[in-house]
Amino acid sequence: MKTVEEILNAKGRQVWTISPQATVIDALKLMADRNVGCLVVLENDRIVGIISERDYARKIALRGKSSVNTPVKDIMSTTVYHIHLQNTVDDCLQLMTQQTIRHLPVEESGKLLGLISIGDVVKAVIDEQSTTITQLSDYISGKYIGT
């Protein structure tokens, strides 16, 4: 079973962040520029929230508010679930499903180390299944050498 650390080693550890005082329009521009669906909101190097496209759609667009004048802190999700490097793909899937979230910051000793998305988790599951299928196919056809 793949760990969060293995996923981060493969995809990279870049995390895009924003201040809670920044405007929502600045957050949207950063998400668009970086082609990401969320930003981790940091204050004094501490995670205080997450702002996602979903937050924008539900808390600005549908309510007729202005993204130009609204600070990120007014619409960010303040309940932030996180995971650790040693957590598994299954741990991520379980937490994401239970909490209906799409992004999990990776944290160790209060330090932000990366971000795992539902796409990263699905890719890891598909990779594992593909490996298993190849091994089973090789075994059935007599190509499996074993270890």
C-alpha positions in Angstrom: 0.0 0.0 0.0 1.4 3.4 -1.1 2.1 6.0 1.6 1.5 9.7 1.4 5.3 10.2 1.4 5.6 8.0 -1.8 2.9 10.0 -3.5 4.6 13.3 -2.6 8.0 12.0 -3.8 6.4 11.2 -7.2 4.3 14.3 -7.6 6.3 16.9 -5.8 5.7 18.9 -2.6 4.8 22.3 -4.0 1.9 23.8 -2.1 0.3 27.1 -3.1 -0.7 29.3 -0.2 -2.4 32.6 0.5 -3.0 34.9 3.4 -6.5 35.1 5.1 -6.4 38.9 4.5 -6.0 38.5 0.7 -9.0 39.1 -1.5 -11.0 36.2 -3.0 -10.2 37.6 -6.5 -6.5 37.3 -5.7 -7.1 33.7 -4.6 -9.0 32.9 -7.8 -6.2 34.4 -9.9 -3.6 32.4 -8.1 -5.6 29.2 -8.5 -6.1 29.9 -12.2 -2.4 30.8 -12.8 -1.2 27.7 -11.0 -3.9 25.4 -12.4 -5.0 24.2 -8.9 -8.4 23.8 -7.2 -7.5 25.1 -3.8 -5.0 27.1 -1.8 -3.9 26.5 1.8 -4.5 29.6 3.9 -1.5 30.3 6.1 -1.1 32.9 8.9 2.3 33.0 10.6 3.3 29.7 8.9 0.3 28.0 10.5 -2.6 26.5 8.6 -5.8 28.4 9.4 -7.9 27.3 6.5 -8.4 26.1 2.9 -10.0 28.0 0.1 -11.3 26.1 -2.9 -13.2 26.7 -6.1 -16.2 25.1 -4.2 -16.0 27.7 -1.5 -16.0 30.5 -4.2 -19.0 28.9 -6.0 -21.1 28.4 -2.9 -20.1 31.4 -0.8 -19.5 34.2 -3.3 -21.1 33.4 -6.7 -24.3 31.9 -5.4 -24.8 34.6 -2.8 -24.1 37.5 -5.1 -21.1 38.7 -3.2 -18.1 40.5 -4.6 -14.9 38.5 -4.9 -13.0 41.9 -5.3 -13.9 43.1 -1.8 -14.3 39.9 0.2 -11.3 38.6 2.1 -10.3 34.9 1.9 -10.9 34.6 5.7 -14.7 35.2 5.1 -15.2 32.2 2.9 -12.4 29.8 3.6 -13.1 26.4 5.2 -11.7 26.6 8.7 -12.0 22.9 9.6 -8.9 21.5 8.0 -8.2 17.8 8.1 -4.6 16.8 7.5 -2.5 13.7 7.1 1.0 12.6 7.8 3.8 11.2 5.6 3.3 7.6 6.9 -0.5 7.6 6.2 -1.6 5.2 3.4 -3.7 5.8 0.3 -6.5 4.0 2.1 -6.3 6.4 5.0 -6.6 9.3 2.6 -9.6 7.8 0.8 -11.4 7.0 4.0 -10.9 10.6 5.4 -11.8 12.2 2.1 -14.9 10.1 1.8 -16.0 10.6 5.4 -15.5 14.3 5.4 -16.5 14.9 1.7 -13.3 16.8 1.0 -11.0 16.8 -2.0 -7.7 18.0 -0.6 -5.6 17.1 2.4 -2.6 19.1 3.6 0.3 16.9 4.7 1.7 18.1 8.0 4.4 16.9 10.4 5.2 18.7 13.7 3.1 21.7 12.6 5.0 22.1 9.3 3.2 22.0 5.9 5.0 19.5 3.7 2.6 19.0 0.8 -0.9 18.6 -0.4 -2.7 15.5 -1.6 -5.7 15.8 -3.8 -8.4 13.2 -4.6 -6.8 13.0 -8.1 -3.4 12.0 -6.5 -5.1 9.3 -4.5 -7.1 7.9 -7.4 -3.9 7.8 -9.5 -2.1 5.9 -6.7 -5.0 3.4 -6.5 -5.0 2.9 -10.3 -1.2 2.4 -10.3 -1.4 -0.2 -7.6 -4.2 -2.1 -9.3 -2.3 -2.0 -12.6 0.7 -3.5 -10.9 -1.4 -6.2 -9.3 -3.1 -7.1 -12.6 0.2 -7.3 -14.4 1.6 -9.6 -11.7 -1.5 -11.8 -11.7 -1.4 -12.0 -15.5 2.3 -13.0 -15.5 1.6 -15.6 -12.9 -1.3 -17.1 -14.8 0.7 -17.2 -18.1 3.7 -18.7 -16.4 5.9 -15.6 -16.8 6.0 -14.8 -13.0 9.4 -15.4 -11.6 8.7 -14.4 -8.0 11.0 -12.9 -5.5 
